[in-house]
Amino acid sequence: MKILLTGGSGMLGSAVKRELDERGFESEAPTSSELNLLSTISISSFLGDYRPTTIIHAAARVGGIQANIDNPYSYLTENIRMDSNLFSSAKDLKIQNLVYVGSTCMYPKDRDVPLREQDLLSGPLEPTNEGYALAKILGLKTVELVSKQFGLSWRTIIPSNMYGPGDHFEPNRSHLLAAIIMKVWDAKRIGAKTIEMWGDGSSRREFTYVGDVAKFIVLSLKNLDELPQYMNVGEGVDHSIKEYYEIVSKIMSFDGEIKANLTKPTGMKRKLSDTSLAKQHGWNPQTSLETGIRETVKWFESREEVTFIG
């Protein structure tokens, strides 16, 4: 098996690359300068030279709530172009195996019950990240239709929100847990007694440790053709946003006040995955939330550049 991994410098991609290397797979994870997914020429040239038998497509333009609100067109069009370019070339070369990384933002907004795969396309999307969500839906459906029409083992994994080493902590790119870690670290650095929480903290989110998702993706490569066309992969438990602030504060020994900013958007009230389908195919996450956050904080604080952030 000869594997091409896109997005290898990202949080999930770097975790997948570590798994591939540890298990002895032959793989390449080119940088964006080596493989420009926005260029059909770059993709055709790279695939033609490397000739992978399997692609793990983890590359995407991603960001937090505010970044998605500010740049909906860019999140829509750039992700569509990257996916479409790669899928078209891979199809033409008849690359047998492909794993596409989707997102739970593809699901309809305001669902109080766990999200099931059959809920896709059954209602309106959350407006704050609609551009990104539409792009990922198009990617998922392209993978499905290529698989059906051309008999290729192309599948989509839909992970919950993820966290872990390699996450983005910059304010304009970070998701919830990374943003909280950054806020707490910065507050401790300057001696602040409060940190700001967007919204009232009542919305609930599910976070899964990136290492568990990476391991599942790599182990699934041996039997892609036996997997459902797409399936959720998540921790299966959610917590309120305020609880995440409290857990991170405790782990990082911050005893200051968490102040709610009610002028900021909170997003969907709940987003929890139904992972029963994935469990039938070996999904069994092993990393507890506390352990995962400790590992993430340890990685974050170990970086030399962390002293220049804030």
ChimeraX attribute file (.defattr): number of C-alpha atoms within 10 A of each C-alpha:
attribute: neighborCount
match mode: 1-to-1
recipient: residues
	/A:1	12
	/A:2	13
	/A:3	21
	/A:4	23
	/A:5	25
	/A:6	25
	/A:7	23
	/A:8	23
	/A:9	18
	/A:10	17
	/A:11	20
	/A:12	25
	/A:13	22
	/A:14	22
	/A:15	21
	/A:16	27
	/A:17	23
	/A:18	15
	/A:19	19
	/A:20	21
	/A:21	11
	/A:22	9
	/A:23	11
	/A:24	9
	/A:25	14
	/A:26	12
	/A:27	18
	/A:28	17
	/A:29	19
	/A:30	16
	/A:31	13
	/A:32	14
	/A:33	8
	/A:34	11
	/A:35	19
	/A:36	18
	/A:37	24
	/A:38	18
	/A:39	13
	/A:40	18
	/A:41	13
	/A:42	17
	/A:43	22
	/A:44	19
	/A:45	13
	/A:46	17
	/A:47	18
	/A:48	13
	/A:49	9
	/A:50	13
	/A:51	15
	/A:52	22
	/A:53	17
	/A:54	21
	/A:55	24
	/A:56	25
	/A:57	22
	/A:58	20
	/A:59	21
	/A:60	21
	/A:61	14
	/A:62	15
	/A:63	20
	/A:64	18
	/A:65	18
	/A:66	17
	/A:67	17
	/A:68	22
	/A:69	16
	/A:70	12
	/A:71	14
	/A:72	17
	/A:73	14
	/A:74	14
	/A:75	25
	/A:76	20
	/A:77	15
	/A:78	17
	/A:79	26
	/A:80	21
	/A:81	17
	/A:82	22
	/A:83	23
	/A:84	20
	/A:85	20
	/A:86	22
	/A:87	23
	/A:88	16
	/A:89	18
	/A:90	23
	/A:91	15
	/A:92	9
	/A:93	15
	/A:94	13
	/A:95	19
	/A:96	19
	/A:97	23
	/A:98	25
	/A:99	23
	/A:100	23
	/A:101	21
	/A:102	25
	/A:103	20
	/A:104	23
	/A:105	23
	/A:106	24
	/A:107	25
	/A:108	19
	/A:109	18
	/A:110	15
	/A:111	15
	/A:112	12
	/A:113	11
	/A:114	16
	/A:115	19
	/A:116	16
	/A:117	18
	/A:118	10
	/A:119	13
	/A:120	15
	/A:121	12
	/A:122	10
	/A:123	12
	/A:124	13
	/A:125	20
	/A:126	17
	/A:127	14
	/A:128	21
	/A:129	24
	/A:130	20
	/A:131	22
	/A:132	27
	/A:133	25
	/A:134	20
	/A:135	23
	/A:136	26
	/A:137	20
	/A:138	16
	/A:139	22
	/A:140	24
	/A:141	14
	/A:142	17
	/A:143	25
	/A:144	18
	/A:145	14
	/A:146	17
	/A:147	20
	/A:148	13
	/A:149	8
	/A:150	12
	/A:151	12
	/A:152	20
	/A:153	23
	/A:154	30
	/A:155	26
	/A:156	25
	/A:157	22
	/A:158	25
	/A:159	23
	/A:160	26
	/A:161	23
	/A:162	22
	/A:163	24
	/A:164	25
	/A:165	23
	/A:166	18
	/A:167	21
	/A:168	22
	/A:169	20
	/A:170	15
	/A:171	16
	/A:172	14
	/A:173	18
	/A:174	20
	/A:175	21
	/A:176	21
	/A:177	23
	/A:178	25
	/A:179	21
	/A:180	23
	/A:181	23
	/A:182	23
	/A:183	21
	/A:184	24
	/A:185	23
	/A:186	17
	/A:187	17
	/A:188	18
	/A:189	11
	/A:190	9
	/A:191	10
	/A:192	13
	/A:193	13
	/A:194	16
	/A:195	19
	/A:196	14
	/A:197	21
	/A:198	17
	/A:199	18
	/A:200	17
	/A:201	20
	/A:202	14
	/A:203	18
	/A:204	21
	/A:205	21
	/A:206	20
	/A:207	24
	/A:208	25
	/A:209	26
	/A:210	27
	/A:211	24
	/A:212	21
	/A:213	24
	/A:214	21
	/A:215	18
	/A:216	20
	/A:217	22
	/A:218	17
	/A:219	15
	/A:220	17
	/A:221	19
	/A:222	11
	/A:223	11
	/A:224	20
	/A:225	17
	/A:226	11
	/A:227	18
	/A:228	14
	/A:229	20
	/A:230	23
	/A:231	24
	/A:232	26
	/A:233	28
	/A:234	30
	/A:235	27
	/A:236	17
	/A:237	15
	/A:238	20
	/A:239	16
	/A:240	17
	/A:241	24
	/A:242	19
	/A:243	16
	/A:244	22
	/A:245	22
	/A:246	17
	/A:247	16
	/A:248	21
	/A:249	21
	/A:250	11
	/A:251	14
	/A:252	17
	/A:253	12
	/A:254	18
	/A:255	13
	/A:256	15
	/A:257	13
	/A:258	17
	/A:259	15
	/A:260	15
	/A:261	14
	/A:262	12
	/A:263	9
	/A:264	12
	/A:265	13
	/A:266	19
	/A:267	18
	/A:268	19
	/A:269	16
	/A:270	21
	/A:271	27
	/A:272	25
	/A:273	27
	/A:274	20
	/A:275	23
	/A:276	15
	/A:277	17
	/A:278	20
	/A:279	15
	/A:280	10
	/A:281	15
	/A:282	11
	/A:283	22
	/A:284	16
	/A:285	19
	/A:286	13
	/A:287	15
	/A:288	12
	/A:289	17
	/A:290	12
	/A:291	13
	/A:292	20
	/A:293	24
	/A:294	17
	/A:295	15
	/A:296	21
	/A:297	20
	/A:298	14
	/A:299	14
	/A:300	22
	/A:301	14
	/A:302	11
	/A:303	9
	/A:304	8
	/A:305	9
	/A:306	14
	/A:307	11
	/A:308	6
	/A:309	10
	/A:310	13
